[in-house]
Amino acid sequence: MVKIRLARGGAKKRPFYHIVVTDSRSARDGRNIERVGYYNPVAQGAEKRVELNVERVQHWIANGAQLTDKVAALYKEAARSAAAAA
């Protein structure tokens, strides 16, 4: 099954997550199919908290990919901000 989930990066005490499309059986730091965005939970000031390619996420959902709970919330937030900007 294909999943859209977070892959952790960053330094100790400074998490940074890439939002990736991957096979659910692969490790979180392993092979991924496509990187569709990022999430920075410790963003400050003018730094972006969430950057997401909404069109590619919609494409993967249409092809049967499942979103994790956190990614679903981030997707909703990104889609709302994209609609407000347009």
PDB file with one MODEL, atoms N, CA, C and O in Angstrom:
MODEL        1
ATOM      1  N   MET A   1       0.840  -1.173   0.000  1.00  0.00           N
ATOM      2  CA  MET A   1       0.000   0.000   0.000  1.00  0.00           C
ATOM      3  C   MET A   1       0.891   1.244   0.000  1.00  0.00           C
ATOM      4  O   MET A   1       1.918   1.289   0.677  1.00  0.00           O
ATOM      5  N   VAL A   2       0.485   2.229  -0.756  1.00  0.00           N
ATOM      6  CA  VAL A   2       1.230   3.487  -0.834  1.00  0.00           C
ATOM      7  C   VAL A   2       0.690   4.443   0.228  1.00  0.00           C
ATOM      8  O   VAL A   2      -0.521   4.618   0.367  1.00  0.00           O
ATOM      9  N   LYS A   3       1.604   5.054   0.968  1.00  0.00           N
ATOM     10  CA  LYS A   3       1.235   5.998   2.026  1.00  0.00           C
ATOM     11  C   LYS A   3       1.916   7.331   1.799  1.00  0.00           C
ATOM     12  O   LYS A   3       3.010   7.399   1.238  1.00  0.00           O
ATOM     13  N   ILE A   4       1.260   8.380   2.237  1.00  0.00           N
ATOM     14  CA  ILE A   4       1.859   9.716   2.273  1.00  0.00           C
ATOM     15  C   ILE A   4       2.078  10.003   3.753  1.00  0.00           C
ATOM     16  O   ILE A   4       1.125  10.127   4.523  1.00  0.00           O
ATOM     17  N   ARG A   5       3.357  10.107   4.140  1.00  0.00           N
ATOM     18  CA  ARG A   5       3.676  10.238   5.558  1.00  0.00           C
ATOM     19  C   ARG A   5       4.892  11.128   5.767  1.00  0.00           C
ATOM     20  O   ARG A   5       5.498  11.618   4.815  1.00  0.00           O
ATOM     21  N   LEU A   6       5.236  11.325   7.039  1.00  0.00           N
ATOM     22  CA  LEU A   6       6.365  12.172   7.401  1.00  0.00           C
ATOM     23  C   LEU A   6       7.638  11.349   7.513  1.00  0.00           C
ATOM     24  O   LEU A   6       7.612  10.224   8.012  1.00  0.00           O
ATOM     25  N   ALA A   7       8.749  11.905   7.051  1.00  0.00           N
ATOM     26  CA  ALA A   7      10.072  11.310   7.234  1.00  0.00           C
ATOM     27  C   ALA A   7      10.892  12.327   8.013  1.00  0.00           C
ATOM     28  O   ALA A   7      11.091  13.450   7.549  1.00  0.00           O
ATOM     29  N   ARG A   8      11.369  11.946   9.191  1.00  0.00           N
ATOM     30  CA  ARG A   8      12.036  12.892  10.077  1.00  0.00           C
ATOM     31  C   ARG A   8      13.462  13.177   9.632  1.00  0.00           C
ATOM     32  O   ARG A   8      14.192  12.295   9.179  1.00  0.00           O
ATOM     33  N   GLY A   9      13.819  14.419   9.778  1.00  0.00           N
ATOM     34  CA  GLY A   9      15.186  14.856   9.536  1.00  0.00           C
ATOM     35  C   GLY A   9      15.510  15.909  10.569  1.00  0.00           C
ATOM     36  O   GLY A   9      14.844  15.987  11.601  1.00  0.00           O
ATOM     37  N   GLY A  10      16.500  16.706  10.320  1.00  0.00           N
ATOM     38  CA  GLY A  10      16.850  17.777  11.247  1.00  0.00           C
ATOM     39  C   GLY A  10      17.795  17.317  12.324  1.00  0.00           C
ATOM     40  O   GLY A  10      18.214  16.160  12.354  1.00  0.00           O
ATOM     41  N   ALA A  11      18.123  18.225  13.198  1.00  0.00           N
ATOM     42  CA  ALA A  11      19.068  17.959  14.279  1.00  0.00           C
ATOM     43  C   ALA A  11      18.328  17.555  15.546  1.00  0.00           C
ATOM     44  O   ALA A  11      17.099  17.589  15.609  1.00  0.00           O
ATOM     45  N   LYS A  12      19.097  17.176  16.541  1.00  0.00           N
ATOM     46  CA  LYS A  12      18.536  16.840  17.841  1.00  0.00           C
ATOM     47  C   LYS A  12      17.833  18.077  18.413  1.00  0.00           C
ATOM     48  O   LYS A  12      18.394  19.173  18.423  1.00  0.00           O
ATOM     49  N   LYS A  13      16.622  17.887  18.880  1.00  0.00           N
ATOM     50  CA  LYS A  13      15.783  18.955  19.448  1.00  0.00           C
ATOM     51  C   LYS A  13      15.315  19.987  18.416  1.00  0.00           C
ATOM     52  O   LYS A  13      14.682  20.976  18.786  1.00  0.00           O
ATOM     53  N   ARG A  14      15.614  19.774  17.130  1.00  0.00           N
ATOM     54  CA  ARG A  14      15.163  20.658  16.041  1.00  0.00           C
ATOM     55  C   ARG A  14      14.594  19.802  14.916  1.00  0.00           C
ATOM     56  O   ARG A  14      15.230  19.660  13.872  1.00  0.00           O
ATOM     57  N   PRO A  15      13.399  19.225  15.112  1.00  0.00           N
ATOM     58  CA  PRO A  15      12.854  18.322  14.101  1.00  0.00           C
ATOM     59  C   PRO A  15      12.483  19.054  12.813  1.00  0.00           C
ATOM     60  O   PRO A  15      12.106  20.226  12.821  1.00  0.00           O
ATOM     61  N   PHE A  16      12.603  18.331  11.723  1.00  0.00           N
ATOM     62  CA  PHE A  16      12.199  18.812  10.395  1.00  0.00           C
ATOM     63  C   PHE A  16      11.699  17.587   9.659  1.00  0.00           C
ATOM     64  O   PHE A  16      12.365  16.552   9.656  1.00  0.00           O
ATOM     65  N   TYR A  17      10.543  17.688   9.038  1.00  0.00           N
ATOM     66  CA  TYR A  17       9.945  16.526   8.396  1.00  0.00           C
ATOM     67  C   TYR A  17       9.739  16.778   6.907  1.00  0.00           C
ATOM     68  O   TYR A  17       9.266  17.841   6.506  1.00  0.00           O
ATOM     69  N   HIS A  18      10.100  15.783   6.092  1.00  0.00           N
ATOM     70  CA  HIS A  18       9.751  15.803   4.685  1.00  0.00           C
ATOM     71  C   HIS A  18       8.451  15.024   4.553  1.00  0.00           C
ATOM     72  O   HIS A  18       8.273  13.992   5.200  1.00  0.00           O
ATOM     73  N   ILE A  19       7.552  15.510   3.725  1.00  0.00           N
ATOM     74  CA  ILE A  19       6.311  14.789   3.455  1.00  0.00           C
ATOM     75  C   ILE A  19       6.575  13.980   2.193  1.00  0.00           C
ATOM     76  O   ILE A  19       6.808  14.541   1.123  1.00  0.00           O
ATOM     77  N   VAL A  20       6.536  12.650   2.327  1.00  0.00           N
ATOM     78  CA  VAL A  20       6.936  11.766   1.241  1.00  0.00           C
ATOM     79  C   VAL A  20       5.839  10.765   0.900  1.00  0.00           C
ATOM     80  O   VAL A  20       5.012  10.402   1.736  1.00  0.00           O
ATOM     81  N   VAL A  21       5.863  10.334  -0.357  1.00  0.00           N
ATOM     82  CA  VAL A  21       5.015   9.247  -0.831  1.00  0.00           C
ATOM     83  C   VAL A  21       5.902   8.009  -0.835  1.00  0.00           C
ATOM     84  O   VAL A  21       6.964   8.007  -1.458  1.00  0.00           O
ATOM     85  N   THR A  22       5.475   6.961  -0.147  1.00  0.00           N
ATOM     86  CA  THR A  22       6.319   5.779  -0.004  1.00  0.00           C
ATOM     87  C   THR A  22       5.483   4.521   0.161  1.00  0.00           C
ATOM     88  O   THR A  22       4.294   4.584   0.472  1.00  0.00           O
ATOM     89  N   ASP A  23       6.118   3.383  -0.051  1.00  0.00           N
ATOM     90  CA  ASP A  23       5.488   2.098   0.232  1.00  0.00           C
ATOM     91  C   ASP A  23       5.409   1.960   1.746  1.00  0.00           C
ATOM     92  O   ASP A  23       6.379   2.263   2.441  1.00  0.00           O
ATOM     93  N   SER A  24       4.287   1.514   2.265  1.00  0.00           N
ATOM     94  CA  SER A  24       4.103   1.448   3.715  1.00  0.00           C
ATOM     95  C   SER A  24       5.063   0.469   4.381  1.00  0.00           C
ATOM     96  O   SER A  24       5.275   0.553   5.591  1.00  0.00           O
ATOM     97  N   ARG A  25       5.647  -0.455   3.627  1.00  0.00           N
ATOM     98  CA  ARG A  25       6.563  -1.440   4.203  1.00  0.00           C
ATOM     99  C   ARG A  25       7.989  -0.921   4.340  1.00  0.00           C
ATOM    100  O   ARG A  25       8.807  -1.538   5.022  1.00  0.00           O
ATOM    101  N   SER A  26       8.301   0.217   3.694  1.00  0.00           N
ATOM    102  CA  SER A  26       9.674   0.731   3.773  1.00  0.00           C
ATOM    103  C   SER A  26       9.866   1.546   5.048  1.00  0.00           C
ATOM    104  O   SER A  26       8.905   2.043   5.635  1.00  0.00           O
ATOM    105  N   ALA A  27      11.128   1.673   5.466  1.00  0.00           N
ATOM    106  CA  ALA A  27      11.455   2.416   6.678  1.00  0.00           C
ATOM    107  C   ALA A  27      11.199   3.907   6.486  1.00  0.00           C
ATOM    108  O   ALA A  27      11.167   4.395   5.356  1.00  0.00           O
ATOM    109  N   ARG A  28      11.019   4.620   7.577  1.00  0.00           N
ATOM    110  CA  ARG A  28      10.749   6.054   7.488  1.00  0.00           C
ATOM    111  C   ARG A  28      11.922   6.826   6.907  1.00  0.00           C
ATOM    112  O   ARG A  28      11.730   7.882   6.305  1.00  0.00           O
ATOM    113  N   ASP A  29      13.130   6.313   7.078  1.00  0.00           N
ATOM    114  CA  ASP A  29      14.291   6.986   6.503  1.00  0.00           C
ATOM    115  C   ASP A  29      14.782   6.261   5.249  1.00  0.00           C
ATOM    116  O   ASP A  29      15.883   6.526   4.765  1.00  0.00           O
ATOM    117  N   GLY A  30      13.970   5.355   4.731  1.00  0.00           N
ATOM    118  CA  GLY A  30      14.369   4.537   3.582  1.00  0.00           C
ATOM    119  C   GLY A  30      13.950   5.126   2.253  1.00  0.00           C
ATOM    120  O   GLY A  30      13.810   6.340   2.101  1.00  0.00           O
ATOM    121  N   ARG A  31      13.756   4.251   1.312  1.00  0.00           N
ATOM    122  CA  ARG A  31      13.388   4.655  -0.038  1.00  0.00           C
ATOM    123  C   ARG A  31      12.012   5.310  -0.054  1.00  0.00           C
ATOM    124  O   ARG A  31      11.089   4.860   0.625  1.00  0.00           O
ATOM    125  N   ASN A  32      11.889   6.368  -0.833  1.00  0.00           N
ATOM    126  CA  ASN A  32      10.566   6.943  -1.033  1.00  0.00           C
ATOM    127  C   ASN A  32      10.336   7.146  -2.526  1.00  0.00           C
ATOM    128  O   ASN A  32      11.284   7.231  -3.307  1.00  0.00           O
ATOM    129  N   ILE A  33       9.081   7.223  -2.905  1.00  0.00           N
ATOM    130  CA  ILE A  33       8.716   7.360  -4.306  1.00  0.00           C
ATOM    131  C   ILE A  33       8.848   8.813  -4.748  1.00  0.00           C
ATOM    132  O   ILE A  33       9.409   9.107  -5.804  1.00  0.00           O
ATOM    133  N   GLU A  34       8.324   9.713  -3.924  1.00  0.00           N
ATOM    134  CA  GLU A  34       8.348  11.137  -4.284  1.00  0.00           C
ATOM    135  C   GLU A  34       8.276  11.984  -3.020  1.00  0.00           C
ATOM    136  O   GLU A  34       7.606  11.618  -2.055  1.00  0.00           O
ATOM    137  N   ARG A  35       8.962  13.104  -3.032  1.00  0.00           N
ATOM    138  CA  ARG A  35       8.889  14.071  -1.938  1.00  0.00           C
ATOM    139  C   ARG A  35       7.920  15.162  -2.386  1.00  0.00           C
ATOM    140  O   ARG A  35       8.141  15.800  -3.415  1.00  0.00           O
ATOM    141  N   VAL A  36       6.853  15.382  -1.624  1.00  0.00           N
ATOM    142  CA  VAL A  36       5.818  16.334  -2.033  1.00  0.00           C
ATOM    143  C   VAL A  36       5.767  17.584  -1.170  1.00  0.00           C
ATOM    144  O   VAL A  36       4.945  18.466  -1.420  1.00  0.00           O
ATOM    145  N   GLY A  37       6.624  17.681  -0.159  1.00  0.00           N
ATOM    146  CA  GLY A  37       6.628  18.890   0.654  1.00  0.00           C
ATOM    147  C   GLY A  37       7.416  18.710   1.924  1.00  0.00           C
ATOM    148  O   GLY A  37       8.145  17.731   2.087  1.00  0.00           O
ATOM    149  N   TYR A  38       7.265  19.669   2.834  1.00  0.00           N
ATOM    150  CA  TYR A  38       7.935  19.594   4.125  1.00  0.00           C
ATOM    151  C   TYR A  38       7.077  20.224   5.201  1.00  0.00           C
ATOM    152  O   TYR A  38       6.141  20.972   4.921  1.00  0.00           O
ATOM    153  N   TYR A  39       7.422  19.900   6.455  1.00  0.00           N
ATOM    154  CA  TYR A  39       6.747  20.420   7.641  1.00  0.00           C
ATOM    155  C   TYR A  39       7.815  20.778   8.653  1.00  0.00           C
ATOM    156  O   TYR A  39       8.631  19.937   9.031  1.00  0.00           O
ATOM    157  N   ASN A  40       7.809  22.031   9.092  1.00  0.00           N
ATOM    158  CA  ASN A  40       8.782  22.512  10.065  1.00  0.00           C
ATOM    159  C   ASN A  40       8.017  22.927  11.326  1.00  0.00           C
ATOM    160  O   ASN A  40       7.520  24.051  11.398  1.00  0.00           O
ATOM    161  N   PRO A  41       7.916  22.036  12.323  1.00  0.00           N
ATOM    162  CA  PRO A  41       7.116  22.351  13.510  1.00  0.00           C
ATOM    163  C   PRO A  41       7.710  23.435  14.400  1.00  0.00           C
ATOM    164  O   PRO A  41       7.003  23.984  15.245  1.00  0.00           O
ATOM    165  N   VAL A  42       8.988  23.759  14.234  1.00  0.00           N
ATOM    166  CA  VAL A  42       9.621  24.775  15.066  1.00  0.00           C
ATOM    167  C   VAL A  42       9.923  26.049  14.270  1.00  0.00           C
ATOM    168  O   VAL A  42      10.862  26.778  14.591  1.00  0.00           O
ATOM    169  N   ALA A  43       9.132  26.310  13.241  1.00  0.00           N
ATOM    170  CA  ALA A  43       9.339  27.504  12.413  1.00  0.00           C
ATOM    171  C   ALA A  43       9.093  28.757  13.241  1.00  0.00           C
ATOM    172  O   ALA A  43       8.168  28.818  14.051  1.00  0.00           O
ATOM    173  N   GLN A  44       9.943  29.755  13.019  1.00  0.00           N
ATOM    174  CA  GLN A  44       9.820  31.017  13.744  1.00  0.00           C
ATOM    175  C   GLN A  44       9.875  32.170  12.755  1.00  0.00           C
ATOM    176  O   GLN A  44      10.550  32.087  11.729  1.00  0.00           O
ATOM    177  N   GLY A  45       9.174  33.223  13.063  1.00  0.00           N
ATOM    178  CA  GLY A  45       9.238  34.434  12.244  1.00  0.00           C
ATOM    179  C   GLY A  45       8.707  34.216  10.844  1.00  0.00           C
ATOM    180  O   GLY A  45       7.571  33.778  10.659  1.00  0.00           O
ATOM    181  N   ALA A  46       9.540  34.528   9.849  1.00  0.00           N
ATOM    182  CA  ALA A  46       9.111  34.460   8.450  1.00  0.00           C
ATOM    183  C   ALA A  46       9.292  33.072   7.838  1.00  0.00           C
ATOM    184  O   ALA A  46       8.969  32.878   6.666  1.00  0.00           O
ATOM    185  N   GLU A  47       9.798  32.104   8.602  1.00  0.00           N
ATOM    186  CA  GLU A  47       9.974  30.755   8.069  1.00  0.00           C
ATOM    187  C   GLU A  47       8.615  30.117   7.800  1.00  0.00           C
ATOM    188  O   GLU A  47       7.656  30.336   8.541  1.00  0.00           O
ATOM    189  N   LYS A  48       8.543  29.322   6.728  1.00  0.00           N
ATOM    190  CA  LYS A  48       7.311  28.616   6.412  1.00  0.00           C
ATOM    191  C   LYS A  48       7.177  27.391   7.294  1.00  0.00           C
ATOM    192  O   LYS A  48       8.148  26.665   7.506  1.00  0.00           O
ATOM    193  N   ARG A  49       5.982  27.158   7.807  1.00  0.00           N
ATOM    194  CA  ARG A  49       5.730  25.997   8.658  1.00  0.00           C
ATOM    195  C   ARG A  49       5.419  24.775   7.810  1.00  0.00           C
ATOM    196  O   ARG A  49       5.903  23.678   8.088  1.00  0.00           O
ATOM    197  N   VAL A  50       4.596  24.970   6.760  1.00  0.00           N
ATOM    198  CA  VAL A  50       4.205  23.854   5.890  1.00  0.00           C
ATOM    199  C   VAL A  50       4.320  24.295   4.438  1.00  0.00           C
ATOM    200  O   VAL A  50       3.829  25.358   4.058  1.00  0.00           O
ATOM    201  N   GLU A  51       4.965  23.476   3.642  1.00  0.00           N
ATOM    202  CA  GLU A  51       5.034  23.668   2.185  1.00  0.00           C
ATOM    203  C   GLU A  51       4.612  22.342   1.579  1.00  0.00           C
ATOM    204  O   GLU A  51       5.208  21.306   1.873  1.00  0.00           O
ATOM    205  N   LEU A  52       3.577  22.368   0.724  1.00  0.00           N
ATOM    206  CA  LEU A  52       3.024  21.127   0.187  1.00  0.00           C
ATOM    207  C   LEU A  52       2.566  21.335  -1.239  1.00  0.00           C
ATOM    208  O   LEU A  52       1.892  22.320  -1.540  1.00  0.00           O
ATOM    209  N   ASN A  53       2.928  20.413  -2.122  1.00  0.00           N
ATOM    210  CA  ASN A  53       2.476  20.433  -3.509  1.00  0.00           C
ATOM    211  C   ASN A  53       1.099  19.764  -3.543  1.00  0.00           C
ATOM    212  O   ASN A  53       1.003  18.543  -3.665  1.00  0.00           O
ATOM    213  N   VAL A  54       0.044  20.560  -3.436  1.00  0.00           N
ATOM    214  CA  VAL A  54      -1.322  20.054  -3.293  1.00  0.00           C
ATOM    215  C   VAL A  54      -1.751  19.250  -4.515  1.00  0.00           C
ATOM    216  O   VAL A  54      -2.455  18.250  -4.370  1.00  0.00           O
ATOM    217  N   GLU A  55      -1.344  19.662  -5.717  1.00  0.00           N
ATOM    218  CA  GLU A  55      -1.736  18.943  -6.939  1.00  0.00           C
ATOM    219  C   GLU A  55      -1.186  17.515  -6.937  1.00  0.00           C
ATOM    220  O   GLU A  55      -1.891  16.571  -7.296  1.00  0.00           O
ATOM    221  N   ARG A  56       0.094  17.362  -6.526  1.00  0.00           N
ATOM    222  CA  ARG A  56       0.696  16.026  -6.502  1.00  0.00           C
ATOM    223  C   ARG A  56       0.053  15.152  -5.428  1.00  0.00           C
ATOM    224  O   ARG A  56      -0.109  13.948  -5.629  1.00  0.00           O
ATOM    225  N   VAL A  57      -0.315  15.740  -4.293  1.00  0.00           N
ATOM    226  CA  VAL A  57      -0.986  14.969  -3.245  1.00  0.00           C
ATOM    227  C   VAL A  57      -2.342  14.497  -3.752  1.00  0.00           C
ATOM    228  O   VAL A  57      -2.719  13.348  -3.522  1.00  0.00           O
ATOM    229  N   GLN A  58      -3.079  15.366  -4.436  1.00  0.00           N
ATOM    230  CA  GLN A  58      -4.370  14.973  -5.004  1.00  0.00           C
ATOM    231  C   GLN A  58      -4.202  13.855  -6.023  1.00  0.00           C
ATOM    232  O   GLN A  58      -5.023  12.940  -6.084  1.00  0.00           O
ATOM    233  N   HIS A  59      -3.137  13.925  -6.826  1.00  0.00           N
ATOM    234  CA  HIS A  59      -2.845  12.876  -7.804  1.00  0.00           C
ATOM    235  C   HIS A  59      -2.637  11.528  -7.108  1.00  0.00           C
ATOM    236  O   HIS A  59      -3.187  10.514  -7.538  1.00  0.00           O
ATOM    237  N   TRP A  60      -1.846  11.520  -6.038  1.00  0.00           N
ATOM    238  CA  TRP A  60      -1.571  10.275  -5.332  1.00  0.00           C
ATOM    239  C   TRP A  60      -2.804   9.751  -4.622  1.00  0.00           C
ATOM    240  O   TRP A  60      -3.008   8.538  -4.564  1.00  0.00           O
ATOM    241  N   ILE A  61      -3.635  10.636  -4.078  1.00  0.00           N
ATOM    242  CA  ILE A  61      -4.875  10.201  -3.427  1.00  0.00           C
ATOM    243  C   ILE A  61      -5.801   9.565  -4.458  1.00  0.00           C
ATOM    244  O   ILE A  61      -6.445   8.552  -4.183  1.00  0.00           O
ATOM    245  N   ALA A  62      -5.864  10.166  -5.646  1.00  0.00           N
ATOM    246  CA  ALA A  62      -6.695   9.610  -6.722  1.00  0.00           C
ATOM    247  C   ALA A  62      -6.202   8.225  -7.146  1.00  0.00           C
ATOM    248  O   ALA A  62      -6.991   7.400  -7.607  1.00  0.00           O
ATOM    249  N   ASN A  63      -4.904   7.970  -6.992  1.00  0.00           N
ATOM    250  CA  ASN A  63      -4.339   6.671  -7.347  1.00  0.00           C
ATOM    251  C   ASN A  63      -4.311   5.694  -6.174  1.00  0.00           C
ATOM    252  O   ASN A  63      -3.696   4.632  -6.278  1.00  0.00           O
ATOM    253  N   GLY A  64      -4.962   6.030  -5.063  1.00  0.00           N
ATOM    254  CA  GLY A  64      -5.133   5.093  -3.965  1.00  0.00           C
ATOM    255  C   GLY A  64      -4.204   5.250  -2.784  1.00  0.00           C
ATOM    256  O   GLY A  64      -4.187   4.384  -1.909  1.00  0.00           O
ATOM    257  N   ALA A  65      -3.430   6.322  -2.723  1.00  0.00           N
ATOM    258  CA  ALA A  65      -2.520   6.514  -1.585  1.00  0.00           C
ATOM    259  C   ALA A  65      -3.322   6.903  -0.344  1.00  0.00           C
ATOM    260  O   ALA A  65      -4.334   7.597  -0.432  1.00  0.00           O
ATOM    261  N   GLN A  66      -2.848   6.441   0.807  1.00  0.00           N
ATOM    262  CA  GLN A  66      -3.476   6.760   2.087  1.00  0.00           C
ATOM    263  C   GLN A  66      -2.629   7.797   2.817  1.00  0.00           C
ATOM    264  O   GLN A  66      -1.402   7.707   2.833  1.00  0.00           O
ATOM    265  N   LEU A  67      -3.295   8.786   3.423  1.00  0.00           N
ATOM    266  CA  LEU A  67      -2.597   9.797   4.218  1.00  0.00           C
ATOM    267  C   LEU A  67      -2.585   9.376   5.683  1.00  0.00           C
ATOM    268  O   LEU A  67      -3.555   8.799   6.174  1.00  0.00           O
ATOM    269  N   THR A  68      -1.486   9.664   6.379  1.00  0.00           N
ATOM    270  CA  THR A  68      -1.484   9.458   7.824  1.00  0.00           C
ATOM    271  C   THR A  68      -2.298  10.591   8.456  1.00  0.00           C
ATOM    272  O   THR A  68      -2.610  11.579   7.793  1.00  0.00           O
ATOM    273  N   ASP A  69      -2.635  10.446   9.721  1.00  0.00           N
ATOM    274  CA  ASP A  69      -3.474  11.445  10.395  1.00  0.00           C
ATOM    275  C   ASP A  69      -2.833  12.832  10.379  1.00  0.00           C
ATOM    276  O   ASP A  69      -3.496  13.819  10.060  1.00  0.00           O
ATOM    277  N   LYS A  70      -1.551  12.909  10.719  1.00  0.00           N
ATOM    278  CA  LYS A  70      -0.863  14.205  10.770  1.00  0.00           C
ATOM    279  C   LYS A  70      -0.764  14.822   9.380  1.00  0.00           C
ATOM    280  O   LYS A  70      -0.969  16.026   9.225  1.00  0.00           O
ATOM    281  N   VAL A  71      -0.455  14.018   8.372  1.00  0.00           N
ATOM    282  CA  VAL A  71      -0.354  14.538   7.012  1.00  0.00           C
ATOM    283  C   VAL A  71      -1.718  14.999   6.510  1.00  0.00           C
ATOM    284  O   VAL A  71      -1.798  15.975   5.764  1.00  0.00           O
ATOM    285  N   ALA A  72      -2.784  14.322   6.899  1.00  0.00           N
ATOM    286  CA  ALA A  72      -4.131  14.746   6.509  1.00  0.00           C
ATOM    287  C   ALA A  72      -4.445  16.129   7.079  1.00  0.00           C
ATOM    288  O   ALA A  72      -5.042  16.962   6.397  1.00  0.00           O
ATOM    289  N   ALA A  73      -4.045  16.372   8.322  1.00  0.00           N
ATOM    290  CA  ALA A  73      -4.260  17.683   8.940  1.00  0.00           C
ATOM    291  C   ALA A  73      -3.420  18.753   8.242  1.00  0.00           C
ATOM    292  O   ALA A  73      -3.897  19.863   8.009  1.00  0.00           O
ATOM    293  N   LEU A  74      -2.172  18.423   7.910  1.00  0.00           N
ATOM    294  CA  LEU A  74      -1.304  19.376   7.205  1.00  0.00           C
ATOM    295  C   LEU A  74      -1.826  19.652   5.800  1.00  0.00           C
ATOM    296  O   LEU A  74      -1.754  20.785   5.324  1.00  0.00           O
ATOM    297  N   TYR A  75      -2.347  18.631   5.138  1.00  0.00           N
ATOM    298  CA  TYR A  75      -2.912  18.774   3.793  1.00  0.00           C
ATOM    299  C   TYR A  75      -4.107  19.718   3.826  1.00  0.00           C
ATOM    300  O   TYR A  75      -4.255  20.581   2.961  1.00  0.00           O
ATOM    301  N   LYS A  76      -4.955  19.545   4.832  1.00  0.00           N
ATOM    302  CA  LYS A  76      -6.132  20.411   4.976  1.00  0.00           C
ATOM    303  C   LYS A  76      -5.698  21.862   5.184  1.00  0.00           C
ATOM    304  O   LYS A  76      -6.271  22.776   4.592  1.00  0.00           O
ATOM    305  N   GLU A  77      -4.689  22.067   6.022  1.00  0.00           N
ATOM    306  CA  GLU A  77      -4.157  23.402   6.292  1.00  0.00           C
ATOM    307  C   GLU A  77      -3.548  24.029   5.027  1.00  0.00           C
ATOM    308  O   GLU A  77      -3.772  25.206   4.745  1.00  0.00           O
ATOM    309  N   ALA A  78      -2.783  23.241   4.273  1.00  0.00           N
ATOM    310  CA  ALA A  78      -2.136  23.734   3.054  1.00  0.00           C
ATOM    311  C   ALA A  78      -3.161  24.037   1.977  1.00  0.00           C
ATOM    312  O   ALA A  78      -3.031  25.029   1.259  1.00  0.00           O
ATOM    313  N   ALA A  79      -4.182  23.191   1.855  1.00  0.00           N
ATOM    314  CA  ALA A  79      -5.226  23.411   0.851  1.00  0.00           C
ATOM    315  C   ALA A  79      -6.026  24.667   1.168  1.00  0.00           C
ATOM    316  O   ALA A  79      -6.413  25.406   0.263  1.00  0.00           O
ATOM    317  N   ARG A  80      -6.275  24.911   2.457  1.00  0.00           N
ATOM    318  CA  ARG A  80      -7.004  26.103   2.879  1.00  0.00           C
ATOM    319  C   ARG A  80      -6.205  27.367   2.571  1.00  0.00           C
ATOM    320  O   ARG A  80      -6.759  28.349   2.078  1.00  0.00           O
ATOM    321  N   SER A  81      -4.904  27.345   2.862  1.00  0.00           N
ATOM    322  CA  SER A  81      -4.069  28.515   2.605  1.00  0.00           C
ATOM    323  C   SER A  81      -3.864  28.739   1.101  1.00  0.00           C
ATOM    324  O   SER A  81      -3.739  29.880   0.656  1.00  0.00           O
ATOM    325  N   ALA A  82      -3.830  27.656   0.324  1.00  0.00           N
ATOM    326  CA  ALA A  82      -3.694  27.779  -1.129  1.00  0.00           C
ATOM    327  C   ALA A  82      -4.961  28.384  -1.733  1.00  0.00           C
ATOM    328  O   ALA A  82      -4.893  29.179  -2.670  1.00  0.00           O
ATOM    329  N   ALA A  83      -6.118  28.001  -1.188  1.00  0.00           N
ATOM    330  CA  ALA A  83      -7.380  28.555  -1.679  1.00  0.00           C
ATOM    331  C   ALA A  83      -7.505  30.047  -1.321  1.00  0.00           C
ATOM    332  O   ALA A  83      -8.030  30.840  -2.103  1.00  0.00           O
ATOM    333  N   ALA A  84      -7.021  30.407  -0.145  1.00  0.00           N
ATOM    334  CA  ALA A  84      -7.072  31.804   0.277  1.00  0.00           C
ATOM    335  C   ALA A  84      -6.144  32.669  -0.562  1.00  0.00           C
ATOM    336  O   ALA A  84      -6.447  33.831  -0.832  1.00  0.00           O
ATOM    337  N   ALA A  85      -5.021  32.108  -0.972  1.00  0.00           N
ATOM    338  CA  ALA A  85      -4.044  32.864  -1.781  1.00  0.00           C
ATOM    339  C   ALA A  85      -4.517  33.054  -3.216  1.00  0.00           C
ATOM    340  O   ALA A  85      -4.157  34.029  -3.875  1.00  0.00           O
ATOM    341  N   ALA A  86      -5.325  32.115  -3.694  1.00  0.00           N
ATOM    342  CA  ALA A  86      -5.784  32.189  -5.104  1.00  0.00           C
ATOM    343  C   ALA A  86      -6.977  33.073  -5.292  1.00  0.00           C
ATOM    344  O   ALA A  86      -7.462  33.225  -6.414  1.00  0.00           O
TER     345      ALA A  86
ENDMDL
END
